[in-house]
Amino acid sequence: MSTHGKLSGKRALVTGSGTGIGREIALEFARQGADVVLHYSHSKAGAEVAVHEIESMGRRAAFFKADFDSVSEAVGLADQAIDFLGGIDCLVNNAGITFNKPFLDVTPEQFDKMYHVNIRAQFVLGQRVVKDMLSHGGGALCNISSIHGLQGAPEHSVYAGTKGAIIGYTRALAVELAHQGVRVNAIAPGWVTVENYHKALPGFNERDARESASRSVPVGRAGVPLDIARLAVFLCSDDAGYIIGQTIVADGGTTSLMSLISDFRNPSSARFGTGYLPGV
């Protein structure tokens, strides 16, 4: 059994870890020495394969199903994880759902489910996990938000609202718990290519995605789940011991780019300052 890594000896619960970003976070936590419980709602096969991979690293792992539209199942997941691991040191609240729909067409049922899954579930699950953390000296929470919580996109008012709520909740909870030894931070990913792109976008393919990202993302590429997983490891490790209540944006520069700039790759032909700034 490996005793090396930034999370050596830690016990982690990663929600929404049957696919995509959550699955890679669970795997990276194990690579860094943690025992891990994975959660899924639909993607059992992905979670099961990840558990086998983690066990092959010499770490303990298990997966449990929970419907995050249900308070009792969210709390029950925390209990199962605590029972299996003997306590939780790191909680990554990654589970979430998304959809886009014109504002005037959103139904109350759709609104409720989005908020139940994306924010209520992590709130009640977090209450149970933090109670456990306080019983053994503390821990770290990493909440996964999105750049949708920081910038606007048409037809995403409900989804963006949940992701903005995570940012505000993270900040307030962090200052409440920091002096008790529990650190809370968040990550706001930008474009990270995951399985859902292939389901939601007709004709989506990796080659076109790479070309589009090279034009629209300042770093010249889309993100991959490992980009977010490594940041989650850092935020849950002792290396981030003085970082409290922050939402770290990992988007290749997307939100830093002024939307009015059409081509950031070439020098501008505009010459502002001519006539009153030396050399312009």
Backbone bond lengths (Angstrom), bond angles and torsions (degrees), N, CA, C in turn:
res aa  C-N    CA-C-N  psi(-1)  N-CA   C-N-CA  omega(-1)  CA-C   N-CA-C  phi
1 M - - - 1.467 - - 1.524 109.64 -
2 S 1.341 115.82 129.72 1.460 119.93 -178.83 1.515 111.23 -68.44
3 T 1.341 115.62 138.36 1.465 120.35 175.90 1.520 110.35 -114.92
4 H 1.329 116.65 15.06 1.455 120.69 -177.70 1.528 109.97 -108.99
5 G 1.319 115.29 162.29 1.456 120.41 176.88 1.511 111.79 120.35
6 K 1.325 115.24 158.42 1.460 121.68 -178.14 1.523 112.64 -64.26
7 L 1.344 117.51 -22.86 1.466 121.27 -177.66 1.524 111.15 -117.13
8 S 1.307 116.85 27.04 1.455 120.79 -178.76 1.528 111.42 -55.61
9 G 1.323 116.05 126.32 1.460 121.38 178.91 1.513 115.34 82.70
10 K 1.336 118.13 -3.26 1.465 121.42 -179.33 1.528 110.62 -81.46
11 R 1.322 114.60 157.02 1.466 122.40 178.45 1.525 107.61 -121.48
12 A 1.336 115.64 124.34 1.463 119.45 -170.22 1.524 112.31 -127.52
13 L 1.321 114.59 145.76 1.466 123.16 169.34 1.513 107.32 -116.98
14 V 1.324 116.60 125.10 1.461 122.44 178.27 1.520 108.08 -119.58
15 T 1.324 117.07 115.87 1.457 119.81 -178.88 1.534 110.18 -85.74
16 G 1.320 115.26 155.39 1.461 120.10 -179.99 1.512 111.72 59.78
17 S 1.333 117.22 46.02 1.463 120.39 -171.60 1.525 113.78 -112.39
18 G 1.320 116.31 24.31 1.460 119.16 174.90 1.515 112.55 -81.65
19 T 1.334 117.25 -23.02 1.466 121.73 -178.74 1.531 109.49 -145.36
20 G 1.326 114.88 172.64 1.452 122.69 165.70 1.507 117.04 55.32
21 I 1.338 114.32 -137.86 1.458 121.21 -175.95 1.523 111.30 -60.32
22 G 1.317 117.71 -44.93 1.458 120.68 -177.47 1.511 113.08 -61.90
23 R 1.318 116.04 -40.56 1.468 119.86 179.24 1.523 110.45 -64.21
24 E 1.327 116.93 -43.03 1.462 119.87 -179.92 1.526 111.08 -67.62
25 I 1.329 117.75 -34.66 1.461 120.07 175.80 1.528 110.15 -62.06
26 A 1.325 116.61 -45.86 1.462 120.14 179.39 1.521 110.97 -59.62
27 L 1.328 117.34 -43.96 1.461 120.97 179.89 1.528 111.74 -65.93
28 E 1.334 117.07 -41.46 1.458 120.15 -179.51 1.529 111.59 -68.78
29 F 1.319 116.62 -35.35 1.468 119.29 175.43 1.529 109.54 -60.54
30 A 1.339 116.53 -42.56 1.462 119.48 178.93 1.522 111.12 -66.06
31 R 1.329 116.89 -40.66 1.475 120.01 177.63 1.525 111.09 -59.43
32 Q 1.343 115.56 -29.82 1.464 120.79 -178.63 1.524 112.19 -93.22
33 G 1.343 116.91 12.98 1.458 120.61 170.22 1.509 117.41 102.58
34 A 1.327 119.25 3.77 1.462 121.59 -176.34 1.526 111.96 -91.42
35 D 1.319 116.65 149.92 1.461 122.92 164.03 1.522 106.78 -85.80
36 V 1.330 117.83 142.62 1.461 120.21 -167.44 1.532 112.19 -136.01
37 V 1.322 114.56 135.96 1.468 121.63 166.28 1.517 107.74 -105.77
38 L 1.326 116.14 127.99 1.456 122.55 177.21 1.515 109.55 -101.06
39 H 1.319 115.72 148.28 1.458 121.80 177.05 1.519 108.97 -121.68
40 Y 1.328 115.74 144.48 1.465 120.36 174.71 1.525 108.51 -144.17
41 S 1.327 115.37 158.35 1.467 120.28 172.35 1.514 110.87 -114.90
42 H 1.363 116.59 -32.11 1.456 120.81 -179.90 1.528 113.02 -130.53
43 S 1.317 117.48 -31.15 1.463 121.48 -170.27 1.526 111.95 -93.62
44 K 1.330 115.51 65.64 1.471 120.05 -178.65 1.513 111.86 -62.40
45 A 1.339 116.70 -43.17 1.463 119.83 -176.05 1.517 111.62 -59.26
46 G 1.331 116.95 -43.88 1.464 120.26 179.83 1.510 112.32 -63.43
47 A 1.330 116.71 -41.80 1.464 120.75 179.11 1.527 110.98 -66.20
48 E 1.318 115.93 -39.87 1.461 120.23 -178.12 1.530 111.18 -65.68
49 V 1.330 116.60 -44.06 1.464 120.46 178.08 1.532 110.42 -63.22
50 A 1.335 116.92 -40.48 1.465 120.52 179.06 1.526 111.10 -63.26
51 V 1.314 116.86 -39.03 1.468 120.31 178.00 1.526 110.63 -61.02
52 H 1.324 116.91 -44.49 1.469 119.91 178.48 1.526 110.66 -62.06
53 E 1.331 116.34 -39.24 1.459 120.09 179.72 1.529 110.61 -65.48
54 I 1.322 116.62 -41.23 1.467 121.05 179.28 1.524 110.59 -65.56
55 E 1.317 116.37 -42.29 1.474 119.76 178.96 1.523 111.26 -62.83
56 S 1.343 116.46 -32.45 1.465 119.70 178.44 1.522 111.83 -68.08
57 M 1.346 116.23 -18.54 1.472 120.61 175.90 1.530 111.42 -82.95
58 G 1.319 117.00 -5.50 1.458 120.74 -177.08 1.505 114.30 90.47
59 R 1.346 116.61 12.61 1.458 121.22 179.10 1.522 110.30 -102.45
60 R 1.313 116.68 157.47 1.464 120.93 173.46 1.519 109.41 -82.39
61 A 1.337 116.54 143.75 1.464 119.92 179.90 1.519 109.96 -156.09
62 A 1.317 115.38 151.79 1.461 122.44 175.08 1.511 108.13 -153.66
63 F 1.326 117.02 161.71 1.459 120.77 175.85 1.520 109.67 -131.64
64 F 1.333 114.98 142.86 1.460 121.33 -179.63 1.522 109.86 -135.60
65 K 1.308 115.67 146.98 1.460 121.93 179.10 1.527 110.04 -95.29
66 A 1.329 116.29 141.98 1.470 120.88 174.33 1.520 108.98 -155.81
67 D 1.311 115.90 136.03 1.459 122.68 174.87 1.526 107.56 -90.40
68 F 1.316 117.69 112.70 1.453 120.95 -175.05 1.533 113.19 -78.33
69 D 1.300 117.49 2.59 1.465 119.89 169.36 1.519 110.51 -78.55
70 S 1.335 116.11 -7.41 1.467 123.21 -177.70 1.523 110.28 -114.77
71 V 1.322 116.65 125.05 1.464 121.13 177.41 1.518 110.73 -61.90
72 S 1.325 117.04 -44.29 1.463 120.10 -176.32 1.525 111.68 -64.24
73 E 1.341 117.54 -36.38 1.463 119.17 179.54 1.526 111.18 -72.73
74 A 1.327 117.84 -34.16 1.465 120.57 177.34 1.532 110.42 -64.90
75 V 1.327 115.94 -46.31 1.469 119.75 178.13 1.522 110.41 -66.63
76 G 1.334 115.84 -37.91 1.464 119.84 178.82 1.512 112.43 -62.31
77 L 1.327 117.65 -35.79 1.458 121.04 176.30 1.526 110.61 -60.77
78 A 1.320 116.24 -44.10 1.468 119.82 178.39 1.527 110.51 -59.58
79 D 1.319 117.25 -43.39 1.471 120.95 179.43 1.526 111.21 -62.67
80 Q 1.339 116.77 -42.62 1.462 119.89 179.13 1.527 111.35 -63.15
81 A 1.320 116.01 -42.37 1.469 119.90 -179.44 1.520 111.26 -65.85
82 I 1.326 116.49 -42.80 1.473 120.48 179.25 1.527 110.34 -63.84
83 D 1.321 117.27 -41.62 1.460 120.66 178.85 1.520 111.39 -62.77
84 F 1.339 116.60 -42.75 1.462 120.02 -177.33 1.519 111.58 -70.39
85 L 1.313 117.03 -45.02 1.460 121.32 -174.31 1.522 113.39 -86.37
86 G 1.338 116.70 -20.08 1.455 120.29 -174.80 1.514 112.96 83.72
87 G 1.319 116.54 12.66 1.464 123.31 -178.09 1.517 108.82 140.14
88 I 1.334 116.29 163.17 1.467 120.81 -179.14 1.524 109.18 -126.67
89 D 1.334 114.94 130.67 1.457 121.64 176.90 1.532 111.88 -102.55
90 C 1.340 116.78 -28.45 1.468 121.93 -176.89 1.528 109.24 -134.84
91 L 1.313 116.09 129.12 1.458 121.53 174.23 1.517 108.39 -120.87
92 V 1.331 116.66 123.23 1.460 121.29 174.65 1.520 107.59 -110.38
93 N 1.316 115.63 111.77 1.467 121.89 179.63 1.528 108.74 -88.95
94 N 1.322 115.19 85.37 1.457 120.82 -177.30 1.525 113.13 -100.28
95 A 1.329 117.63 -26.06 1.466 121.19 -172.98 1.525 111.38 -57.76
96 G 1.315 115.42 135.90 1.457 119.80 177.97 1.514 110.12 -174.34
97 I 1.318 115.09 159.27 1.456 121.26 176.83 1.523 108.65 -124.94
98 T 1.319 115.91 159.81 1.460 119.90 179.97 1.517 110.01 -139.37
99 F 1.303 115.10 155.67 1.461 120.72 168.76 1.511 108.16 -161.96
100 N 1.308 115.63 158.95 1.463 119.76 175.96 1.521 108.95 -122.63
101 K 1.328 115.05 138.82 1.462 121.22 -178.94 1.520 108.23 -163.34
102 P 1.328 117.67 141.70 1.467 118.95 177.08 1.527 111.11 -54.32
103 F 1.297 115.85 141.01 1.468 122.85 -176.45 1.529 112.75 -49.40
104 L 1.325 117.59 -45.71 1.460 121.10 -175.64 1.520 113.38 -72.14
105 D 1.324 117.47 -11.66 1.467 120.93 -178.17 1.517 113.62 -101.72
106 V 1.335 117.92 -5.51 1.463 120.98 -178.62 1.523 109.98 -70.35
107 T 1.337 116.92 132.08 1.462 121.40 179.77 1.525 110.07 -92.63
108 P 1.339 117.54 156.97 1.472 119.52 175.96 1.521 112.61 -57.95
109 E 1.340 117.05 -34.96 1.461 120.43 179.96 1.525 111.29 -65.41
110 Q 1.325 116.21 -41.04 1.476 120.21 177.82 1.524 110.72 -66.18
111 F 1.318 115.70 -43.20 1.466 120.73 178.21 1.529 110.31 -58.48
112 D 1.329 116.32 -49.41 1.459 120.61 -177.21 1.524 111.73 -60.98
113 K 1.333 116.88 -45.43 1.464 118.41 -177.55 1.516 111.32 -63.55
114 M 1.328 117.64 -41.24 1.460 119.91 179.09 1.523 111.37 -59.33
115 Y 1.322 117.07 -44.90 1.462 119.96 -179.09 1.530 111.61 -72.60
116 H 1.328 116.98 -34.88 1.465 119.59 178.09 1.526 110.76 -62.49
117 V 1.328 116.29 -48.48 1.461 120.64 -175.67 1.523 111.49 -74.53
118 N 1.324 117.12 -43.39 1.465 120.27 -170.09 1.517 115.17 -83.40
119 I 1.339 117.97 -27.23 1.462 118.52 -177.80 1.528 113.32 -129.88
120 R 1.347 118.35 -44.28 1.469 118.35 -178.16 1.521 111.45 -62.35
121 A 1.333 117.10 -43.16 1.464 120.16 -176.89 1.516 111.56 -61.62
122 Q 1.345 117.26 -44.98 1.458 117.95 -179.24 1.525 111.30 -69.70
123 F 1.312 117.39 -26.09 1.464 120.70 177.56 1.528 110.41 -67.08
124 V 1.346 116.68 -52.67 1.470 119.45 -176.35 1.522 111.36 -71.71
125 L 1.337 117.09 -35.82 1.457 119.78 175.93 1.521 109.78 -64.88
126 G 1.334 115.96 -41.65 1.456 120.59 178.31 1.518 112.73 -61.45
127 Q 1.326 116.88 -37.44 1.465 119.37 177.51 1.526 111.18 -57.69
128 R 1.324 115.50 -44.71 1.470 119.96 -178.99 1.530 110.70 -68.03
129 V 1.325 116.90 -42.91 1.463 120.20 -177.88 1.526 111.52 -68.68
130 V 1.323 117.36 -42.05 1.467 119.81 179.97 1.532 110.60 -63.91
131 K 1.314 117.08 -36.83 1.471 119.27 175.76 1.523 110.36 -57.77
132 D 1.333 116.20 -41.74 1.472 119.80 177.06 1.521 110.52 -66.71
133 M 1.337 117.60 -44.68 1.460 120.47 -179.64 1.527 111.66 -57.13
134 L 1.317 116.59 -43.13 1.464 120.31 -178.66 1.522 112.09 -65.08
135 S 1.324 116.46 -23.49 1.472 120.23 -179.21 1.525 111.95 -76.91
136 H 1.333 117.57 -16.24 1.468 119.08 -179.77 1.530 112.57 -131.20
137 G 1.332 117.30 26.62 1.464 120.39 167.89 1.505 117.39 103.22
138 G 1.339 119.04 -3.35 1.459 119.08 174.70 1.513 113.21 127.28
139 G 1.339 114.42 -170.66 1.459 120.31 -178.11 1.512 110.29 172.15
140 A 1.324 115.38 -164.54 1.465 120.42 -177.45 1.520 110.01 -140.74
141 L 1.342 115.00 138.39 1.459 122.37 173.33 1.520 108.81 -113.32
142 C 1.325 115.82 137.12 1.464 121.95 174.69 1.519 107.41 -126.95
143 N 1.318 116.54 112.79 1.459 121.68 -177.93 1.521 110.00 -99.88
144 I 1.319 117.26 132.44 1.455 120.43 -179.37 1.523 109.48 -93.65
145 S 1.325 115.69 113.00 1.454 122.99 176.04 1.528 107.74 -99.73
146 S 1.317 118.30 -138.60 1.457 122.99 -179.40 1.517 108.51 -169.63
147 I 1.335 116.55 158.50 1.455 118.45 172.78 1.531 110.84 -66.54
148 H 1.334 117.88 -13.83 1.464 120.20 173.01 1.525 110.92 -63.99
149 G 1.325 117.65 -21.63 1.456 120.86 175.80 1.508 112.94 -78.94
150 L 1.343 116.97 -6.81 1.456 122.16 -176.84 1.519 113.46 -118.54
151 Q 1.326 116.39 -26.97 1.457 121.45 -179.41 1.521 110.08 -130.44
152 G 1.328 115.73 159.56 1.453 120.02 -175.84 1.516 113.12 -96.90
153 A 1.338 115.82 141.26 1.463 122.49 173.34 1.526 107.61 -136.44
154 P 1.321 118.44 133.06 1.463 120.65 -179.86 1.522 111.84 -55.45
155 E 1.316 115.52 144.44 1.460 124.94 175.43 1.530 113.77 69.93
156 H 1.319 117.58 12.52 1.468 121.06 179.78 1.530 111.92 -117.62
157 S 1.322 117.85 26.05 1.469 119.64 -174.20 1.528 112.51 -61.17
158 V 1.322 117.75 -38.42 1.469 120.07 -178.15 1.526 110.20 -73.27
159 Y 1.310 116.27 -50.29 1.468 120.69 179.56 1.527 110.72 -58.81
160 A 1.324 116.52 -47.29 1.461 120.08 -179.79 1.520 111.46 -61.28
161 G 1.324 116.10 -36.11 1.461 119.66 177.90 1.517 111.96 -61.31
162 T 1.335 116.94 -41.14 1.467 119.45 179.32 1.525 110.91 -67.80
163 K 1.322 117.12 -38.05 1.457 119.65 -177.96 1.527 111.38 -73.54
164 G 1.330 117.16 -32.94 1.453 120.05 172.99 1.515 111.34 -67.37
165 A 1.333 116.24 -36.33 1.463 120.48 177.39 1.526 111.04 -61.96
166 I 1.328 116.59 -38.63 1.464 120.05 178.86 1.523 110.43 -62.47
167 I 1.313 117.65 -39.52 1.464 120.67 179.66 1.534 110.97 -63.62
168 G 1.332 116.69 -47.16 1.461 120.21 179.16 1.518 112.48 -65.87
169 Y 1.307 116.45 -41.42 1.467 122.55 179.30 1.525 109.94 -63.66
170 T 1.320 116.77 -42.02 1.466 121.31 179.04 1.528 110.69 -59.26
171 R 1.313 116.40 -46.65 1.470 121.12 -176.90 1.533 110.84 -63.06
172 A 1.329 116.06 -47.48 1.468 119.64 -177.11 1.526 111.88 -68.21
173 L 1.329 116.61 -42.99 1.460 119.62 -179.49 1.522 111.18 -65.52
174 A 1.321 116.30 -36.19 1.460 120.34 -178.45 1.514 112.14 -60.02
175 V 1.327 117.30 -44.28 1.463 119.30 -177.81 1.528 111.35 -75.87
176 E 1.314 116.82 -19.37 1.463 120.33 175.42 1.523 112.02 -76.51
177 L 1.328 116.42 -34.62 1.464 120.11 -170.90 1.524 114.87 -104.22
178 A 1.324 117.86 -15.17 1.466 120.07 -171.94 1.524 112.47 -55.93
179 H 1.319 117.47 -43.98 1.462 119.65 -176.94 1.525 112.47 -70.45
180 Q 1.347 116.19 -10.65 1.459 120.42 178.23 1.533 111.96 -98.46
181 G 1.335 115.97 3.92 1.453 119.49 175.42 1.516 115.50 93.20
182 V 1.340 116.79 10.43 1.462 120.43 177.29 1.525 108.34 -112.64
183 R 1.320 115.83 119.11 1.467 121.14 178.71 1.524 109.77 -96.57
184 V 1.329 115.77 138.85 1.466 121.24 179.96 1.524 108.95 -129.47
185 N 1.325 115.95 126.11 1.457 122.65 175.80 1.521 109.26 -142.71
186 A 1.314 116.43 175.25 1.462 120.46 -178.64 1.518 110.22 -141.30
187 I 1.326 114.49 162.55 1.463 122.38 174.26 1.526 107.74 -124.18
188 A 1.328 116.31 135.79 1.464 121.39 174.90 1.529 107.98 -113.93
189 P 1.325 117.67 93.60 1.465 119.35 179.33 1.525 111.55 -72.53
190 G 1.318 115.03 151.34 1.446 121.17 169.56 1.517 109.16 -96.05
191 W 1.322 116.37 -137.98 1.459 121.25 -179.35 1.524 109.42 -69.59
192 V 1.324 115.39 108.83 1.457 122.12 173.82 1.524 106.73 -124.00
193 T 1.307 116.80 117.84 1.458 120.83 -175.37 1.521 110.68 -73.15
194 V 1.329 115.38 118.15 1.463 122.22 178.32 1.528 109.13 -132.91
195 E 1.328 116.20 178.70 1.455 121.85 -175.41 1.527 113.02 -56.47
196 N 1.324 116.80 -32.51 1.463 120.62 -174.68 1.531 112.80 -63.18
197 Y 1.329 116.48 -26.78 1.464 119.08 177.92 1.526 110.95 -61.51
198 H 1.320 116.25 -39.70 1.457 120.43 -178.92 1.527 110.68 -68.63
199 K 1.326 117.47 -30.04 1.463 120.96 179.44 1.527 111.78 -79.14
200 A 1.321 116.32 -38.57 1.467 120.24 -170.65 1.521 113.95 -88.98
201 L 1.337 117.22 -24.96 1.462 120.60 -173.83 1.529 109.89 -113.33
202 P 1.317 117.93 107.50 1.468 120.64 178.72 1.530 111.26 -57.42
203 G 1.317 116.39 129.99 1.453 120.59 178.14 1.517 114.97 78.84
204 F 1.324 117.31 6.97 1.467 119.68 -179.34 1.524 110.35 -61.08
205 N 1.325 116.52 133.14 1.458 120.43 175.59 1.525 109.08 -145.86
206 E 1.314 115.34 157.07 1.463 121.53 -172.75 1.531 112.23 -64.64
207 R 1.326 117.51 -36.82 1.460 119.78 -177.78 1.529 111.21 -64.51
208 D 1.336 116.76 -48.10 1.461 120.16 178.67 1.517 111.12 -64.49
209 A 1.337 115.93 -36.71 1.465 119.88 179.08 1.523 111.09 -62.92
210 R 1.323 116.56 -42.71 1.468 119.95 179.09 1.522 111.17 -62.69
211 E 1.329 115.69 -40.82 1.458 119.56 179.68 1.521 111.41 -65.67
212 S 1.327 116.19 -43.20 1.460 120.48 179.71 1.526 110.97 -64.62
213 A 1.324 116.35 -43.65 1.465 120.34 -179.71 1.521 111.51 -64.14
214 S 1.331 117.21 -35.43 1.465 120.24 -179.57 1.515 110.82 -64.28
215 R 1.344 116.43 -26.18 1.461 120.69 -179.89 1.524 112.92 -90.15
216 S 1.323 117.40 -29.45 1.467 119.68 -169.49 1.517 115.38 -110.04
217 V 1.324 118.40 -20.24 1.466 121.43 -179.02 1.528 108.40 -104.64
218 P 1.334 118.89 123.85 1.462 120.46 -175.70 1.523 115.28 -51.94
219 V 1.322 118.08 -36.59 1.459 119.32 -179.61 1.522 111.78 -74.22
220 G 1.327 117.04 -11.59 1.453 121.13 174.65 1.509 116.20 90.57
221 R 1.318 117.00 10.67 1.465 120.30 178.42 1.515 110.24 -156.25
222 A 1.324 115.52 161.02 1.463 119.98 170.65 1.526 108.77 -79.41
223 G 1.300 115.66 161.37 1.455 119.82 176.52 1.517 111.58 -78.41
224 V 1.328 115.16 163.05 1.456 122.09 173.26 1.529 107.28 -122.90
225 P 1.334 117.92 156.74 1.466 119.44 -177.27 1.518 114.61 -53.11
226 L 1.334 117.37 -32.86 1.458 119.39 -179.08 1.527 112.11 -64.23
227 D 1.342 117.91 -28.35 1.463 120.33 175.78 1.521 110.91 -58.40
228 I 1.317 115.86 -42.36 1.466 121.03 -178.84 1.521 110.45 -77.98
229 A 1.330 117.03 -37.66 1.463 120.78 -178.77 1.527 111.48 -61.02
230 R 1.332 116.59 -42.47 1.466 119.33 -179.69 1.519 111.71 -66.12
231 L 1.336 116.42 -35.39 1.458 119.37 177.61 1.528 110.72 -69.19
232 A 1.331 116.94 -38.44 1.469 120.49 177.55 1.528 110.62 -62.95
233 V 1.327 116.66 -40.08 1.469 120.47 175.93 1.526 109.95 -58.73
234 F 1.311 116.13 -48.45 1.471 120.08 -179.45 1.530 110.96 -58.12
235 L 1.333 117.30 -48.39 1.467 120.34 -176.55 1.525 112.93 -65.68
236 C 1.316 117.53 -25.26 1.465 120.53 179.30 1.527 112.25 -94.87
237 S 1.321 116.81 -3.25 1.467 120.46 -178.70 1.528 110.86 -94.57
238 D 1.329 114.88 169.85 1.468 120.30 178.25 1.522 111.94 -66.60
239 D 1.340 117.40 -18.47 1.465 120.53 178.50 1.528 111.85 -62.04
240 A 1.323 116.60 -24.28 1.470 121.31 -178.15 1.528 111.71 -103.56
241 G 1.314 115.63 27.00 1.458 119.94 -173.87 1.520 115.49 -62.20
242 Y 1.330 118.30 -19.10 1.466 120.94 -178.78 1.531 111.30 -108.92
243 I 1.303 117.00 13.74 1.464 121.90 179.43 1.524 108.18 -105.10
244 I 1.316 115.79 116.90 1.465 121.67 -171.87 1.529 110.16 -133.42
245 G 1.313 117.69 125.73 1.461 122.15 171.18 1.516 115.79 73.06
246 Q 1.325 116.82 18.53 1.460 119.97 -176.34 1.529 112.15 -95.75
247 T 1.318 115.77 149.13 1.451 122.02 169.13 1.521 107.02 -111.12
248 I 1.314 115.85 110.15 1.457 121.93 -177.31 1.523 108.81 -89.40
249 V 1.316 116.34 121.56 1.459 121.25 -179.67 1.527 108.84 -86.30
250 A 1.324 116.09 125.72 1.466 122.45 177.67 1.517 107.50 -123.82
251 D 1.336 115.96 88.92 1.470 119.25 -170.60 1.525 113.54 -141.16
252 G 1.325 117.35 16.45 1.456 119.50 178.97 1.510 114.38 65.86
253 G 1.313 117.31 15.47 1.455 121.71 178.92 1.521 115.01 97.49
254 T 1.330 116.79 6.00 1.469 120.70 -174.75 1.520 112.62 -58.22
255 T 1.325 117.47 -49.83 1.459 119.51 -177.16 1.525 112.33 -76.42
256 S 1.324 117.72 -15.46 1.464 120.73 176.19 1.520 112.44 -80.62
257 L 1.317 116.82 -17.77 1.459 121.57 -177.89 1.523 110.84 -83.11
258 M 1.329 117.73 124.27 1.455 121.93 176.18 1.532 109.34 -62.84
259 S 1.320 116.64 130.16 1.461 120.41 -174.38 1.523 113.03 -64.85
260 L 1.333 117.71 -19.82 1.461 120.60 -179.11 1.536 112.91 -78.57
261 I 1.325 116.64 -10.26 1.458 120.67 -178.93 1.525 108.89 -84.28
262 S 1.333 116.92 117.04 1.461 120.39 -175.08 1.519 113.10 -84.91
263 D 1.332 117.59 -29.88 1.458 120.13 -178.86 1.521 109.25 -143.42
264 F 1.329 116.06 103.40 1.460 120.62 -177.34 1.531 111.60 -87.92
265 R 1.328 117.18 -3.30 1.462 120.28 -174.40 1.529 113.47 -86.33
266 N 1.326 116.88 -21.90 1.466 120.46 -176.23 1.520 111.09 -117.42
267 P 1.345 117.33 153.74 1.475 120.12 177.82 1.534 111.00 -59.21
268 S 1.314 116.15 145.66 1.460 120.37 -179.84 1.518 110.91 -74.45
269 S 1.334 116.13 143.67 1.467 120.66 175.41 1.522 111.25 -87.04
270 A 1.318 117.53 -12.50 1.468 121.34 178.29 1.527 109.91 -73.96
271 R 1.326 116.77 146.91 1.456 121.04 179.74 1.519 110.13 -131.74
272 F 1.303 115.78 78.19 1.441 121.06 176.54 1.539 108.95 -73.62
273 G 1.303 116.47 142.52 1.474 121.70 178.67 1.499 114.05 99.68
274 T 1.349 117.34 -4.54 1.475 120.13 179.99 1.523 111.11 -60.62
275 G 1.323 116.40 129.28 1.446 121.35 177.15 1.497 114.91 98.01
276 Y 1.317 118.29 -17.21 1.460 118.75 178.58 1.520 113.72 -135.80
277 L 1.327 119.59 3.44 1.459 122.61 174.11 1.524 108.08 -124.78
278 P 1.311 118.13 127.72 1.468 120.39 -176.79 1.522 112.27 -54.92
279 G 1.339 116.04 133.92 1.445 121.48 173.57 1.519 115.58 80.98
280 V 1.322 117.66 4.79 1.469 120.02 -178.75 1.515 109.29 -102.80
